[in-house]
């Protein structure tokens, strides 16, 4: 059983309550637009972190992360990228990636809109945790927290972060 904290689009800012919300998590997954090495270093010092780079991330972050993270967790195949779209309107390169990898879970960021939805034709769960940072058009910053156990996702929680001045 693994407890996962999922975030995206921090854009160089880590909300102080992230550490409280992810305290019981085993891993943190970041779906890109990290923003600064300080954010990545802080997350990695706090919990084991799997991160992909986003379109705003510079070379200093890209050399430490990947464009696509593809891995197994508790019997589920996970694919994380930054820009992916939503079912069924994925970018053409994402269609190719999903066809090749056939994940159980596909995670992306970029839109700043929290969504968790099934992609029934592909038999996968699509997740976007929204944006956890301060920059962007979102009215509320968000995270996801969930458990993966025996190839099942349980205890999914969407978390809204209170505005900090």
C-alpha positions as a LaTeX table, in Angstrom:
\begin{tabular}{lrrr}
\hline
Residue & $x$ (\AA) & $y$ (\AA) & $z$ (\AA) \\
\hline
Unk1 & 0.00 & 0.00 & 0.00 \\
Unk2 & 1.30 & 3.45 & $-0.95$ \\
Unk3 & $-0.13$ & 6.82 & $-0.03$ \\
Unk4 & 0.49 & 9.37 & $-2.81$ \\
Unk5 & 0.51 & 13.16 & $-2.77$ \\
Unk6 & $-0.01$ & 14.54 & $-6.27$ \\
Unk7 & 0.57 & 18.13 & $-7.32$ \\
Unk8 & 1.40 & 20.18 & $-10.38$ \\
Unk9 & 2.08 & 23.72 & $-11.52$ \\
Unk10 & 3.79 & 25.01 & $-8.40$ \\
Unk11 & 5.56 & 27.65 & $-10.53$ \\
Unk12 & 8.26 & 28.16 & $-7.90$ \\
Unk13 & 5.95 & 28.30 & $-4.87$ \\
Unk14 & 5.24 & 25.65 & $-2.23$ \\
Unk15 & 2.19 & 26.45 & $-0.14$ \\
Unk16 & 3.07 & 25.87 & 3.54 \\
Unk17 & 0.15 & 23.47 & 4.11 \\
Unk18 & 1.41 & 21.03 & 1.45 \\
Unk19 & 3.68 & 19.51 & 4.10 \\
Unk20 & 0.75 & 18.96 & 6.45 \\
Unk21 & $-1.42$ & 17.45 & 3.71 \\
Unk22 & 1.37 & 15.16 & 2.47 \\
Unk23 & 2.78 & 14.25 & 5.92 \\
Unk24 & 1.35 & 10.71 & 5.82 \\
Unk25 & 2.22 & 10.16 & 2.14 \\
Unk26 & 4.87 & 7.68 & 1.06 \\
Unk27 & 5.66 & 9.49 & $-2.19$ \\
Unk28 & 5.05 & 12.82 & $-3.89$ \\
Unk29 & 4.37 & 12.96 & $-7.61$ \\
Unk30 & 4.78 & 16.32 & $-9.39$ \\
Unk31 & 3.25 & 16.71 & $-12.87$ \\
Unk32 & 5.44 & 19.58 & $-14.07$ \\
Unk33 & 5.91 & 23.33 & $-14.09$ \\
Unk34 & 7.95 & 22.99 & $-10.93$ \\
Unk35 & 9.42 & 26.46 & $-11.39$ \\
Unk36 & 12.60 & 26.43 & $-9.30$ \\
Unk37 & 15.19 & 23.97 & $-8.06$ \\
Unk38 & 14.32 & 25.07 & $-4.50$ \\
Unk39 & 10.83 & 23.57 & $-4.93$ \\
Unk40 & 12.23 & 20.30 & $-6.26$ \\
Unk41 & 14.94 & 20.13 & $-3.57$ \\
Unk42 & 12.43 & 20.83 & $-0.79$ \\
Unk43 & 10.01 & 18.15 & $-2.01$ \\
Unk44 & 12.80 & 15.58 & $-2.42$ \\
Unk45 & 14.11 & 16.34 & 1.09 \\
Unk46 & 10.58 & 15.89 & 2.49 \\
Unk47 & 9.50 & 12.66 & 0.72 \\
Unk48 & 10.62 & 10.46 & $-2.18$ \\
Unk49 & 9.54 & 12.44 & $-5.23$ \\
Unk50 & 8.83 & 11.52 & $-8.85$ \\
Unk51 & 8.67 & 14.64 & $-11.03$ \\
Unk52 & 8.40 & 15.55 & $-14.69$ \\
Unk53 & 9.32 & 18.88 & $-16.17$ \\
Unk54 & 6.81 & 21.30 & $-17.63$ \\
Unk55 & 6.88 & 23.96 & $-20.29$ \\
Unk56 & 8.10 & 26.69 & $-17.90$ \\
Unk57 & 10.91 & 24.60 & $-16.41$ \\
Unk58 & 14.46 & 25.49 & $-17.40$ \\
Unk59 & 17.40 & 23.24 & $-18.15$ \\
Unk60 & 18.39 & 23.14 & $-14.47$ \\
Unk61 & 15.13 & 21.30 & $-13.70$ \\
Unk62 & 15.03 & 19.28 & $-16.93$ \\
Unk63 & 18.38 & 17.60 & $-16.18$ \\
Unk64 & 16.97 & 16.35 & $-12.86$ \\
Unk65 & 13.53 & 15.26 & $-14.09$ \\
Unk66 & 12.00 & 13.58 & $-17.14$ \\
Unk67 & 9.52 & 14.56 & $-19.84$ \\
Unk68 & 7.50 & 11.41 & $-19.08$ \\
Unk69 & 7.69 & 9.30 & $-15.94$ \\
Unk70 & 6.62 & 5.71 & $-16.58$ \\
Unk71 & 6.66 & 3.32 & $-13.64$ \\
Unk72 & 4.73 & 0.74 & $-11.61$ \\
Unk73 & 3.20 & 1.41 & $-8.21$ \\
Unk74 & 1.43 & $-1.30$ & $-6.22$ \\
Unk75 & 0.51 & $-3.26$ & $-9.35$ \\
Unk76 & $-0.60$ & $-0.25$ & $-11.42$ \\
Unk77 & 1.25 & 1.20 & $-14.39$ \\
Unk78 & 1.54 & 4.98 & $-14.09$ \\
Unk79 & 2.38 & 7.53 & $-16.80$ \\
Unk80 & 2.98 & 11.16 & $-15.80$ \\
Unk81 & 3.63 & 14.02 & $-18.23$ \\
Unk82 & 2.97 & 17.74 & $-18.10$ \\
Unk83 & 0.89 & 18.56 & $-21.19$ \\
Unk84 & $-1.51$ & 15.79 & $-22.06$ \\
Unk85 & $-5.07$ & 16.92 & $-22.63$ \\
Unk86 & $-8.16$ & 15.04 & $-21.50$ \\
Unk87 & $-10.01$ & 11.94 & $-22.69$ \\
Unk88 & $-10.63$ & 11.57 & $-25.56$ \\
Unk89 & $-8.93$ & 14.80 & $-26.74$ \\
Unk90 & $-5.31$ & 13.97 & $-26.06$ \\
Unk91 & $-2.46$ & 15.46 & $-28.06$ \\
Unk92 & $-1.36$ & 13.12 & $-30.91$ \\
Unk93 & 1.93 & 12.35 & $-29.13$ \\
Unk94 & $-0.04$ & 11.42 & $-26.01$ \\
Unk95 & $-2.24$ & 9.03 & $-28.00$ \\
Unk96 & 0.96 & 7.33 & $-29.17$ \\
Unk97 & 2.37 & 7.23 & $-25.62$ \\
Unk98 & $-0.84$ & 5.77 & $-24.18$ \\
Unk99 & $-1.13$ & 3.22 & $-27.00$ \\
Unk100 & 2.45 & 2.11 & $-26.42$ \\
Unk101 & 2.46 & 2.08 & $-22.59$ \\
Unk102 & $-1.17$ & 1.13 & $-21.85$ \\
Unk103 & $-1.14$ & 2.60 & $-18.33$ \\
Unk104 & $-3.72$ & 2.13 & $-15.63$ \\
Unk105 & $-3.30$ & 5.76 & $-14.57$ \\
Unk106 & $-2.44$ & 8.77 & $-16.75$ \\
Unk107 & $-1.49$ & 11.99 & $-14.94$ \\
Unk108 & $-0.82$ & 15.42 & $-16.38$ \\
Unk109 & $-0.83$ & 19.04 & $-15.27$ \\
Unk110 & $-0.69$ & 22.26 & $-17.31$ \\
Unk111 & $-4.40$ & 23.19 & $-17.43$ \\
Unk112 & $-4.57$ & 24.35 & $-13.78$ \\
Unk113 & $-7.95$ & 22.56 & $-13.64$ \\
Unk114 & $-8.40$ & 19.69 & $-11.18$ \\
Unk115 & $-10.02$ & 16.68 & $-12.86$ \\
Unk116 & $-10.21$ & 12.98 & $-12.11$ \\
Unk117 & $-12.08$ & 11.02 & $-14.73$ \\
Unk118 & $-12.21$ & 7.61 & $-16.35$ \\
Unk119 & $-11.05$ & 7.04 & $-19.89$ \\
Unk120 & $-13.25$ & 3.99 & $-20.47$ \\
Unk121 & $-12.05$ & 3.10 & $-23.99$ \\
Unk122 & $-8.47$ & 2.98 & $-22.69$ \\
Unk123 & $-9.45$ & 1.44 & $-19.35$ \\
Unk124 & $-7.50$ & 4.01 & $-17.36$ \\
Unk125 & $-8.00$ & 6.75 & $-14.79$ \\
Unk126 & $-7.00$ & 10.24 & $-15.91$ \\
Unk127 & $-5.87$ & 12.68 & $-13.20$ \\
Unk128 & $-4.92$ & 16.33 & $-13.20$ \\
Unk129 & $-4.33$ & 17.77 & $-9.71$ \\
Unk130 & $-4.90$ & 21.36 & $-10.85$ \\
Unk131 & $-2.35$ & 23.97 & $-9.82$ \\
Unk132 & $-0.69$ & 24.13 & $-6.40$ \\
Unk133 & 1.13 & 27.41 & $-6.98$ \\
Unk134 & 0.08 & 31.05 & $-6.90$ \\
Unk135 & 0.60 & 31.85 & $-10.59$ \\
Unk136 & $-2.12$ & 31.25 & $-13.14$ \\
Unk137 & $-5.80$ & 31.91 & $-13.68$ \\
Unk138 & $-7.06$ & 29.38 & $-11.11$ \\
Unk139 & $-9.19$ & 30.78 & $-8.33$ \\
Unk140 & $-8.22$ & 28.01 & $-5.90$ \\
Unk141 & $-4.95$ & 26.09 & $-5.66$ \\
Unk142 & $-5.42$ & 22.33 & $-5.39$ \\
Unk143 & $-3.74$ & 18.98 & $-4.70$ \\
Unk144 & $-4.78$ & 15.33 & $-4.82$ \\
Unk145 & $-4.05$ & 12.67 & $-2.22$ \\
Unk146 & $-4.90$ & 8.99 & $-2.60$ \\
Unk147 & $-3.88$ & 5.44 & $-1.81$ \\
Unk148 & $-2.86$ & 2.72 & $-4.24$ \\
Unk149 & $-3.29$ & $-0.76$ & $-2.82$ \\
Unk150 & $-3.42$ & $-4.07$ & $-4.69$ \\
Unk151 & $-3.86$ & $-2.32$ & $-8.06$ \\
Unk152 & $-6.75$ & $-0.18$ & $-6.78$ \\
Unk153 & $-7.00$ & 3.52 & $-6.06$ \\
Unk154 & $-8.83$ & 4.33 & $-2.84$ \\
Unk155 & $-9.30$ & 7.22 & $-0.44$ \\
Unk156 & $-9.04$ & 9.90 & $-3.16$ \\
Unk157 & $-9.13$ & 13.40 & $-1.71$ \\
Unk158 & $-9.16$ & 16.70 & $-3.58$ \\
Unk159 & $-7.58$ & 19.35 & $-1.34$ \\
Unk160 & $-8.07$ & 23.10 & $-1.69$ \\
Unk161 & $-5.24$ & 25.26 & $-0.39$ \\
Unk162 & $-6.17$ & 28.38 & 1.53 \\
Unk163 & $-4.80$ & 31.63 & 0.13 \\
Unk164 & $-1.64$ & 32.84 & 1.87 \\
Unk165 & $-0.75$ & 36.53 & 1.62 \\
\hline
\end{tabular}
